[in-house]
Amino acid sequence: MASPESGLDPAIAARLKRTADGLVPAVVRRHDDGEVLMLAWMNDEALHRTLTTGRATYWSRSRGEIWVKGETSGHHQYVKSAALDCDGDTILLSVEQVGPACHTGTPTCFSDELPVRA
């Protein structure tokens, strides 16, 4: 259930299906060509901040804190649209990406192709 302190719209909060630790995955794509850039996690507060500031804001599972994409790297994500999937368990953000999306310096976090056999 939504944290009352998060400020997230109760109608949106009611639709979310969170993991046991209160998180929802966010798939992030570039708004102009649809390329998938990264996957991140959001709690209610991160989603609220994202929707109200237009800056992609996530929950860091490793650091245990909220973070705004680009706050330290300068590689900002400006949110153009946000959508909730039909089951309420995944968020899709379309963003204007400034600089690389991946912390490794690559444009996308999905640059390591895996072999697929048909």
N, CA, C and O atoms as a GROMACS GRO file, in nm:
protein
  472
    1MET      N    1   0.085  -0.119   0.000
    1MET     CA    2   0.000   0.000   0.000
    1MET      C    3   0.089   0.124   0.000
    1MET      O    4   0.205   0.120   0.041
    2ALA      N    5   0.032   0.233  -0.046
    2ALA     CA    6   0.107   0.358  -0.058
    2ALA      C    7   0.144   0.414   0.079
    2ALA      O    8   0.069   0.402   0.176
    3SER      N    9   0.259   0.474   0.082
    3SER     CA   10   0.301   0.545   0.202
    3SER      C   11   0.231   0.680   0.202
    3SER      O   12   0.239   0.753   0.103
    4PRO      N   13   0.162   0.716   0.311
    4PRO     CA   14   0.093   0.845   0.314
    4PRO      C   15   0.188   0.963   0.298
    4PRO      O   16   0.148   1.070   0.252
    5GLU      N   17   0.315   0.944   0.335
    5GLU     CA   18   0.412   1.051   0.324
    5GLU      C   19   0.462   1.072   0.182
    5GLU      O   20   0.523   1.175   0.153
    6SER      N   21   0.436   0.977   0.092
    6SER     CA   22   0.493   0.986  -0.042
    6SER      C   23   0.429   1.096  -0.126
    6SER      O   24   0.496   1.154  -0.211
    7GLY      N   25   0.303   1.126  -0.102
    7GLY     CA   26   0.235   1.226  -0.184
    7GLY      C   27   0.181   1.170  -0.313
    7GLY      O   28   0.117   1.242  -0.389
    8LEU      N   29   0.204   1.041  -0.340
    8LEU     CA   30   0.155   0.980  -0.463
    8LEU      C   31   0.003   0.980  -0.465
    8LEU      O   32  -0.061   0.947  -0.365
    9ASP      N   33  -0.054   1.017  -0.578
    9ASP     CA   34  -0.199   1.017  -0.595
    9ASP      C   35  -0.255   0.882  -0.551
    9ASP      O   36  -0.209   0.779  -0.600
   10PRO      N   37  -0.351   0.880  -0.459
   10PRO     CA   38  -0.405   0.753  -0.409
   10PRO      C   39  -0.464   0.665  -0.519
   10PRO      O   40  -0.461   0.542  -0.507
   11ALA      N   41  -0.518   0.724  -0.624
   11ALA     CA   42  -0.574   0.645  -0.734
   11ALA      C   43  -0.462   0.570  -0.809
   11ALA      O   44  -0.482   0.456  -0.851
   12ILE      N   45  -0.348   0.633  -0.824
   12ILE     CA   46  -0.233   0.566  -0.887
   12ILE      C   47  -0.178   0.462  -0.792
   12ILE      O   48  -0.151   0.349  -0.832
   13ALA      N   49  -0.160   0.499  -0.667
   13ALA     CA   50  -0.105   0.406  -0.567
   13ALA      C   51  -0.188   0.279  -0.556
   13ALA      O   52  -0.134   0.170  -0.540
   14ALA      N   53  -0.320   0.292  -0.566
   14ALA     CA   54  -0.409   0.177  -0.553
   14ALA      C   55  -0.392   0.078  -0.669
   14ALA      O   56  -0.420  -0.040  -0.654
   15ARG      N   57  -0.347   0.126  -0.783
   15ARG     CA   58  -0.330   0.040  -0.901
   15ARG      C   59  -0.197  -0.035  -0.902
   15ARG      O   60  -0.182  -0.133  -0.975
   16LEU      N   61  -0.100   0.011  -0.821
   16LEU     CA   62   0.034  -0.049  -0.823
   16LEU      C   63   0.038  -0.185  -0.755
   16LEU      O   64  -0.018  -0.204  -0.647
   17LYS      N   65   0.106  -0.278  -0.820
   17LYS     CA   66   0.135  -0.408  -0.760
   17LYS      C   67   0.285  -0.409  -0.736
   17LYS      O   68   0.365  -0.422  -0.830
   18ARG      N   69   0.322  -0.396  -0.611
   18ARG     CA   70   0.462  -0.382  -0.571
   18ARG      C   71   0.524  -0.516  -0.533
   18ARG      O   72   0.454  -0.612  -0.499
   19THR      N   73   0.657  -0.520  -0.538
   19THR     CA   74   0.728  -0.636  -0.486
   19THR      C   75   0.713  -0.637  -0.334
   19THR      O   76   0.658  -0.544  -0.275
   20ALA      N   77   0.762  -0.743  -0.272
   20ALA     CA   78   0.753  -0.754  -0.125
   20ALA      C   79   0.822  -0.637  -0.055
   20ALA      O   80   0.784  -0.600   0.056
   21ASP      N   81   0.923  -0.577  -0.120
   21ASP     CA   82   0.992  -0.464  -0.058
   21ASP      C   83   0.937  -0.329  -0.105
   21ASP      O   84   1.003  -0.226  -0.087
   22GLY      N   85   0.817  -0.329  -0.166
   22GLY     CA   86   0.748  -0.204  -0.198
   22GLY      C   87   0.791  -0.137  -0.327
   22GLY      O   88   0.768  -0.017  -0.345
   23LEU      N   89   0.853  -0.211  -0.418
   23LEU     CA   90   0.906  -0.152  -0.540
   23LEU      C   91   0.831  -0.197  -0.664
   23LEU      O   92   0.767  -0.302  -0.666
   24VAL      N   93   0.840  -0.114  -0.768
   24VAL     CA   94   0.784  -0.144  -0.900
   24VAL      C   95   0.895  -0.121  -1.002
   24VAL      O   96   0.962  -0.018  -0.996
   25PRO      N   97   0.916  -0.215  -1.096
   25PRO     CA   98   1.017  -0.191  -1.198
   25PRO      C   99   0.972  -0.083  -1.296
   25PRO      O  100   0.854  -0.071  -1.328
   26ALA      N  101   1.070  -0.006  -1.342
   26ALA     CA  102   1.044   0.098  -1.441
   26ALA      C  103   1.133   0.072  -1.562
   26ALA      O  104   1.256   0.076  -1.553
   27VAL      N  105   1.071   0.044  -1.675
   27VAL     CA  106   1.142   0.030  -1.801
   27VAL      C  107   1.154   0.171  -1.860
   27VAL      O  108   1.055   0.244  -1.868
   28VAL      N  109   1.276   0.207  -1.899
   28VAL     CA  110   1.301   0.342  -1.947
   28VAL      C  111   1.343   0.336  -2.094
   28VAL      O  112   1.437   0.266  -2.130
   29ARG      N  113   1.271   0.412  -2.177
   29ARG     CA  114   1.304   0.416  -2.319
   29ARG      C  115   1.323   0.560  -2.365
   29ARG      O  116   1.271   0.653  -2.305
   30ARG      N  117   1.399   0.574  -2.473
   30ARG     CA  118   1.419   0.707  -2.530
   30ARG      C  119   1.290   0.745  -2.604
   30ARG      O  120   1.235   0.665  -2.679
   31HIS      N  121   1.244   0.868  -2.582
   31HIS     CA  122   1.113   0.908  -2.633
   31HIS      C  123   1.107   0.919  -2.784
   31HIS      O  124   1.000   0.896  -2.841
   32ASP      N  125   1.217   0.953  -2.851
   32ASP     CA  126   1.207   0.978  -2.995
   32ASP      C  127   1.216   0.852  -3.081
   32ASP      O  128   1.154   0.846  -3.187
   33ASP      N  129   1.292   0.751  -3.037
   33ASP     CA  130   1.304   0.630  -3.120
   33ASP      C  131   1.262   0.502  -3.047
   33ASP      O  132   1.263   0.395  -3.107
   34GLY      N  133   1.226   0.512  -2.919
   34GLY     CA  134   1.177   0.396  -2.845
   34GLY      C  135   1.284   0.299  -2.797
   34GLY      O  136   1.250   0.195  -2.741
   35GLU      N  137   1.413   0.330  -2.818
   35GLU     CA  138   1.518   0.240  -2.773
   35GLU      C  139   1.511   0.224  -2.621
   35GLU      O  140   1.502   0.323  -2.548
   36VAL      N  141   1.516   0.100  -2.574
   36VAL     CA  142   1.515   0.073  -2.431
   36VAL      C  143   1.652   0.108  -2.375
   36VAL      O  144   1.754   0.058  -2.422
   37LEU      N  145   1.653   0.194  -2.275
   37LEU     CA  146   1.777   0.244  -2.218
   37LEU      C  147   1.819   0.170  -2.092
   37LEU      O  148   1.937   0.139  -2.073
   38MET      N  149   1.723   0.143  -2.005
   38MET     CA  150   1.758   0.085  -1.875
   38MET      C  151   1.634   0.035  -1.804
   38MET      O  152   1.522   0.062  -1.845
   39LEU      N  153   1.657  -0.037  -1.697
   39LEU     CA  154   1.554  -0.080  -1.604
   39LEU      C  155   1.595  -0.027  -1.468
   39LEU      O  156   1.711  -0.041  -1.428
   40ALA      N  157   1.502   0.032  -1.398
   40ALA     CA  158   1.530   0.082  -1.263
   40ALA      C  159   1.411   0.047  -1.174
   40ALA      O  160   1.313  -0.011  -1.221
   41TRP      N  161   1.421   0.081  -1.049
   41TRP     CA  162   1.315   0.050  -0.951
   41TRP      C  163   1.261   0.179  -0.892
   41TRP      O  164   1.334   0.275  -0.873
   42MET      N  165   1.132   0.179  -0.864
   42MET     CA  166   1.067   0.295  -0.802
   42MET      C  167   0.986   0.250  -0.682
   42MET      O  168   0.920   0.146  -0.684
   43ASN      N  169   0.992   0.330  -0.577
   43ASN     CA  170   0.895   0.317  -0.469
   43ASN      C  171   0.793   0.429  -0.490
   43ASN      O  172   0.803   0.504  -0.587
   44ASP      N  173   0.696   0.441  -0.402
   44ASP     CA  174   0.591   0.542  -0.420
   44ASP      C  175   0.648   0.683  -0.426
   44ASP      O  176   0.604   0.766  -0.506
   45GLU      N  177   0.745   0.711  -0.341
   45GLU     CA  178   0.804   0.845  -0.336
   45GLU      C  179   0.876   0.877  -0.467
   45GLU      O  180   0.863   0.987  -0.520
   46ALA      N  181   0.952   0.781  -0.520
   46ALA     CA  182   1.024   0.803  -0.646
   46ALA      C  183   0.925   0.828  -0.760
   46ALA      O  184   0.948   0.915  -0.843
   47LEU      N  185   0.818   0.752  -0.764
   47LEU     CA  186   0.717   0.773  -0.869
   47LEU      C  187   0.651   0.909  -0.853
   47LEU      O  188   0.631   0.981  -0.951
   48HIS      N  189   0.617   0.944  -0.731
   48HIS     CA  190   0.557   1.076  -0.706
   48HIS      C  191   0.650   1.188  -0.754
   48HIS      O  192   0.606   1.279  -0.824
   49ARG      N  193   0.776   1.181  -0.718
   49ARG     CA  194   0.872   1.285  -0.759
   49ARG      C  195   0.888   1.288  -0.911
   49ARG      O  196   0.897   1.396  -0.970
   50THR      N  197   0.893   1.172  -0.973
   50THR     CA  198   0.905   1.165  -1.118
   50THR      C  199   0.786   1.234  -1.185
   50THR      O  200   0.804   1.314  -1.277
   51LEU      N  201   0.666   1.203  -1.138
   51LEU     CA  202   0.545   1.259  -1.200
   51LEU      C  203   0.528   1.408  -1.174
   51LEU      O  204   0.467   1.478  -1.254
   52THR      N  205   0.582   1.456  -1.064
   52THR     CA  206   0.562   1.598  -1.029
   52THR      C  207   0.676   1.689  -1.068
   52THR      O  208   0.659   1.811  -1.076
   53THR      N  209   0.795   1.631  -1.094
   53THR     CA  210   0.909   1.716  -1.132
   53THR      C  211   0.949   1.701  -1.278
   53THR      O  212   1.016   1.789  -1.333
   54GLY      N  213   0.910   1.589  -1.340
   54GLY     CA  214   0.952   1.563  -1.477
   54GLY      C  215   1.096   1.512  -1.487
   54GLY      O  216   1.149   1.499  -1.597
   55ARG      N  217   1.158   1.484  -1.375
   55ARG     CA  218   1.294   1.430  -1.369
   55ARG      C  219   1.283   1.284  -1.322
   55ARG      O  220   1.220   1.256  -1.221
   56ALA      N  221   1.345   1.194  -1.397
   56ALA     CA  222   1.340   1.052  -1.362
   56ALA      C  223   1.406   1.030  -1.226
   56ALA      O  224   1.523   1.062  -1.206
   57THR      N  225   1.329   0.975  -1.134
   57THR     CA  226   1.373   0.954  -0.997
   57THR      C  227   1.347   0.810  -0.960
   57THR      O  228   1.238   0.757  -0.985
   58TYR      N  229   1.445   0.745  -0.900
   58TYR     CA  230   1.438   0.602  -0.874
   58TYR      C  231   1.475   0.569  -0.730
   58TYR      O  232   1.519   0.655  -0.654
   59TRP      N  233   1.456   0.441  -0.695
   59TRP     CA  234   1.501   0.388  -0.568
   59TRP      C  235   1.623   0.301  -0.594
   59TRP      O  236   1.616   0.207  -0.673
   60SER      N  237   1.732   0.331  -0.528
   60SER     CA  238   1.853   0.250  -0.541
   60SER      C  239   1.845   0.136  -0.440
   60SER      O  240   1.848   0.158  -0.319
   61ARG      N  241   1.836   0.014  -0.491
   61ARG     CA  242   1.832  -0.101  -0.402
   61ARG      C  243   1.965  -0.123  -0.333
   61ARG      O  244   1.968  -0.167  -0.218
   62SER      N  245   2.076  -0.092  -0.400
   62SER     CA  246   2.208  -0.113  -0.339
   62SER      C  247   2.240  -0.009  -0.233
   62SER      O  248   2.301  -0.041  -0.131
   63ARG      N  249   2.199   0.115  -0.256
   63ARG     CA  250   2.228   0.221  -0.158
   63ARG      C  251   2.113   0.244  -0.060
   63ARG      O  252   2.132   0.306   0.045
   64GLY      N  253   1.994   0.194  -0.094
   64GLY     CA  254   1.880   0.212  -0.005
   64GLY      C  255   1.833   0.356   0.004
   64GLY      O  256   1.797   0.404   0.111
   65GLU      N  257   1.834   0.424  -0.113
   65GLU     CA  258   1.792   0.565  -0.112
   65GLU      C  259   1.736   0.608  -0.248
   65GLU      O  260   1.759   0.543  -0.350
   66ILE      N  261   1.662   0.717  -0.244
   66ILE     CA  262   1.611   0.780  -0.366
   66ILE      C  263   1.727   0.844  -0.442
   66ILE      O  264   1.819   0.898  -0.381
   67TRP      N  265   1.722   0.836  -0.576
   67TRP     CA  266   1.822   0.907  -0.656
   67TRP      C  267   1.758   0.962  -0.782
   67TRP      O  268   1.671   0.899  -0.842
   68VAL      N  269   1.803   1.078  -0.821
   68VAL     CA  270   1.757   1.143  -0.944
   68VAL      C  271   1.861   1.115  -1.051
   68VAL      O  272   1.979   1.145  -1.034
   69LYS      N  273   1.816   1.056  -1.162
   69LYS     CA  274   1.910   1.023  -1.270
   69LYS      C  275   1.981   1.149  -1.317
   69LYS      O  276   1.917   1.248  -1.353
   70GLY      N  277   2.114   1.144  -1.316
   70GLY     CA  278   2.194   1.256  -1.362
   70GLY      C  279   2.238   1.352  -1.254
   70GLY      O  280   2.314   1.444  -1.280
   71GLU      N  281   2.190   1.332  -1.132
   71GLU     CA  282   2.222   1.422  -1.022
   71GLU      C  283   2.374   1.432  -0.998
   71GLU      O  284   2.425   1.540  -0.970
   72THR      N  285   2.443   1.321  -1.011
   72THR     CA  286   2.588   1.324  -0.993
   72THR      C  287   2.663   1.310  -1.125
   72THR      O  288   2.774   1.363  -1.139
   73SER      N  289   2.605   1.239  -1.222
   73SER     CA  290   2.674   1.213  -1.348
   73SER      C  291   2.654   1.322  -1.453
   73SER      O  292   2.736   1.338  -1.543
   74GLY      N  293   2.544   1.397  -1.440
   74GLY     CA  294   2.509   1.494  -1.543
   74GLY      C  295   2.434   1.432  -1.659
   74GLY      O  296   2.399   1.502  -1.754
   75HIS      N  297   2.408   1.302  -1.653
   75HIS     CA  298   2.337   1.230  -1.759
   75HIS      C  299   2.188   1.222  -1.723
   75HIS      O  300   2.137   1.117  -1.684
   76HIS      N  301   2.121   1.334  -1.737
   76HIS     CA  302   1.982   1.350  -1.693
   76HIS      C  303   1.882   1.277  -1.781
   76HIS      O  304   1.907   1.248  -1.898
   77GLN      N  305   1.767   1.247  -1.720
   77GLN     CA  306   1.652   1.195  -1.793
   77GLN      C  307   1.534   1.287  -1.765
   77GLN      O  308   1.491   1.302  -1.651
   78TYR      N  309   1.484   1.350  -1.872
   78TYR     CA  310   1.367   1.436  -1.862
   78TYR      C  311   1.247   1.357  -1.913
   78TYR      O  312   1.244   1.316  -2.029
   79VAL      N  313   1.149   1.337  -1.828
   79VAL     CA  314   1.036   1.250  -1.858
   79VAL      C  315   0.938   1.319  -1.952
   79VAL      O  316   0.890   1.429  -1.925
   80LYS      N  317   0.911   1.252  -2.063
   80LYS     CA  318   0.814   1.300  -2.162
   80LYS      C  319   0.678   1.237  -2.140
   80LYS      O  320   0.575   1.301  -2.163
   81SER      N  321   0.676   1.112  -2.095
   81SER     CA  322   0.549   1.045  -2.063
   81SER      C  323   0.576   0.929  -1.969
   81SER      O  324   0.688   0.877  -1.961
   82ALA      N  325   0.472   0.890  -1.898
   82ALA     CA  326   0.478   0.776  -1.807
   82ALA      C  327   0.351   0.695  -1.823
   82ALA      O  328   0.242   0.751  -1.840
   83ALA      N  329   0.364   0.563  -1.818
   83ALA     CA  330   0.248   0.476  -1.832
   83ALA      C  331   0.262   0.359  -1.735
   83ALA      O  332   0.372   0.316  -1.700
   84LEU      N  333   0.148   0.309  -1.694
   84LEU     CA  334   0.141   0.192  -1.607
   84LEU      C  335   0.086   0.078  -1.691
   84LEU      O  336  -0.011   0.096  -1.764
   85ASP      N  337   0.147  -0.039  -1.682
   85ASP     CA  338   0.098  -0.150  -1.764
   85ASP      C  339  -0.036  -0.201  -1.713
   85ASP      O  340  -0.082  -0.161  -1.606
   86CYS      N  341  -0.098  -0.289  -1.791
   86CYS     CA  342  -0.235  -0.336  -1.763
   86CYS      C  343  -0.249  -0.406  -1.629
   86CYS      O  344  -0.357  -0.405  -1.570
   87ASP      N  345  -0.140  -0.468  -1.580
   87ASP     CA  346  -0.144  -0.538  -1.451
   87ASP      C  347  -0.105  -0.450  -1.334
   87ASP      O  348  -0.119  -0.491  -1.218
   88GLY      N  349  -0.056  -0.330  -1.362
   88GLY     CA  350  -0.014  -0.240  -1.255
   88GLY      C  351   0.119  -0.277  -1.192
   88GLY      O  352   0.151  -0.230  -1.083
   89ASP      N  353   0.197  -0.363  -1.261
   89ASP     CA  354   0.321  -0.407  -1.198
   89ASP      C  355   0.448  -0.361  -1.270
   89ASP      O  356   0.557  -0.405  -1.236
   90THR      N  357   0.434  -0.275  -1.370
   90THR     CA  358   0.550  -0.219  -1.439
   90THR      C  359   0.517  -0.079  -1.488
   90THR      O  360   0.408  -0.053  -1.536
   91ILE      N  361   0.614   0.010  -1.474
   91ILE     CA  362   0.601   0.148  -1.522
   91ILE      C  363   0.687   0.162  -1.647
   91ILE      O  364   0.798   0.108  -1.653
   92LEU      N  365   0.637   0.235  -1.745
   92LEU     CA  366   0.713   0.265  -1.866
   92LEU      C  367   0.734   0.415  -1.872
   92LEU      O  368   0.638   0.493  -1.877
   93LEU      N  369   0.861   0.456  -1.872
   93LEU     CA  370   0.895   0.597  -1.885
   93LEU      C  371   0.953   0.622  -2.023
   93LEU      O  372   1.040   0.547  -2.068
   94SER      N  373   0.907   0.725  -2.089
   94SER     CA  374   0.969   0.772  -2.212
   94SER      C  375   1.040   0.901  -2.176
   94SER      O  376   0.980   0.994  -2.122
   95VAL      N  377   1.169   0.905  -2.206
   95VAL     CA  378   1.253   1.015  -2.157
   95VAL      C  379   1.336   1.078  -2.269
   95VAL      O  380   1.364   1.016  -2.372
   96GLU      N  381   1.373   1.203  -2.245
   96GLU     CA  382   1.479   1.266  -2.321
   96GLU      C  383   1.606   1.238  -2.242
   96GLU      O  384   1.621   1.285  -2.129
   97GLN      N  385   1.696   1.162  -2.302
   97GLN     CA  386   1.819   1.122  -2.234
   97GLN      C  387   1.930   1.219  -2.271
   97GLN      O  388   1.954   1.244  -2.389
   98VAL      N  389   1.998   1.273  -2.171
   98VAL     CA  390   2.114   1.360  -2.192
   98VAL      C  391   2.237   1.279  -2.152
   98VAL      O  392   2.253   1.245  -2.035
   99GLY      N  393   2.323   1.249  -2.248
   99GLY     CA  394   2.439   1.167  -2.220
   99GLY      C  395   2.401   1.020  -2.216
   99GLY      O  396   2.287   0.985  -2.245
  100PRO      N  397   2.496   0.934  -2.180
  100PRO     CA  398   2.468   0.791  -2.176
  100PRO      C  399   2.372   0.756  -2.062
  100PRO      O  400   2.372   0.820  -1.958
  101ALA      N  401   2.290   0.654  -2.084
  101ALA     CA  402   2.195   0.610  -1.982
  101ALA      C  403   2.261   0.518  -1.879
  101ALA      O  404   2.222   0.516  -1.763
  102CYS      N  405   2.359   0.442  -1.924
  102CYS     CA  406   2.420   0.341  -1.836
  102CYS      C  407   2.534   0.400  -1.755
  102CYS      O  408   2.608   0.486  -1.802
  103HIS      N  409   2.547   0.354  -1.631
  103HIS     CA  410   2.656   0.400  -1.545
  103HIS      C  411   2.794   0.359  -1.598
  103HIS      O  412   2.895   0.412  -1.553
  104THR      N  413   2.798   0.265  -1.694
  104THR     CA  414   2.925   0.224  -1.752
  104THR      C  415   2.969   0.318  -1.865
  104THR      O  416   3.079   0.305  -1.918
  105GLY      N  417   2.881   0.413  -1.901
  105GLY     CA  418   2.913   0.508  -2.007
  105GLY      C  419   2.859   0.471  -2.144
  105GLY      O  420   2.883   0.543  -2.241
  106THR      N  421   2.787   0.361  -2.153
  106THR     CA  422   2.727   0.322  -2.280
  106THR      C  423   2.589   0.388  -2.294
  106THR      O  424   2.525   0.421  -2.194
  107PRO      N  425   2.544   0.407  -2.419
  107PRO     CA  426   2.416   0.474  -2.441
  107PRO      C  427   2.298   0.402  -2.377
  107PRO      O  428   2.203   0.467  -2.332
  108THR      N  429   2.303   0.269  -2.372
  108THR     CA  430   2.197   0.189  -2.314
  108THR      C  431   2.259   0.083  -2.223
  108THR      O  432   2.373   0.042  -2.244
  109CYS      N  433   2.185   0.039  -2.124
  109CYS     CA  434   2.233  -0.068  -2.036
  109CYS      C  435   2.225  -0.204  -2.105
  109CYS      O  436   2.278  -0.302  -2.054
  110PHE      N  437   2.158  -0.209  -2.220
  110PHE     CA  438   2.137  -0.336  -2.289
  110PHE      C  439   2.224  -0.346  -2.414
  110PHE      O  440   2.172  -0.364  -2.525
  111SER      N  441   2.354  -0.334  -2.397
  111SER     CA  442   2.444  -0.339  -2.511
  111SER      C  443   2.516  -0.473  -2.526
  111SER      O  444   2.585  -0.495  -2.626
  112ASP      N  445   2.500  -0.562  -2.431
  112ASP     CA  446   2.564  -0.694  -2.438
  112ASP      C  447   2.466  -0.795  -2.501
  112ASP      O  448   2.380  -0.851  -2.432
  113GLU      N  449   2.481  -0.815  -2.631
  113GLU     CA  450   2.394  -0.908  -2.704
  113GLU      C  451   2.420  -1.051  -2.661
  113GLU      O  452   2.535  -1.090  -2.641
  114LEU      N  453   2.314  -1.128  -2.645
  114LEU     CA  454   2.325  -1.270  -2.613
  114LEU      C  455   2.289  -1.352  -2.737
  114LEU      O  456   2.205  -1.310  -2.816
  115PRO      N  457   2.352  -1.468  -2.754
  115PRO     CA  458   2.319  -1.550  -2.872
  115PRO      C  459   2.180  -1.611  -2.858
  115PRO      O  460   2.144  -1.665  -2.753
  116VAL      N  461   2.104  -1.603  -2.964
  116VAL     CA  462   1.970  -1.662  -2.966
  116VAL      C  463   1.965  -1.764  -3.080
  116VAL      O  464   2.000  -1.733  -3.194
  117ARG      N  465   1.923  -1.883  -3.049
  117ARG     CA  466   1.909  -1.987  -3.150
  117ARG      C  467   1.761  -2.010  -3.174
  117ARG      O  468   1.685  -2.038  -3.082
  118ALA      N  469   1.723  -1.996  -3.299
  118ALA     CA  470   1.582  -2.015  -3.335
  118ALA      C  471   1.552  -2.162  -3.353
  118ALA      O  472   1.438  -2.198  -3.384
   0.00000   0.00000   0.00000
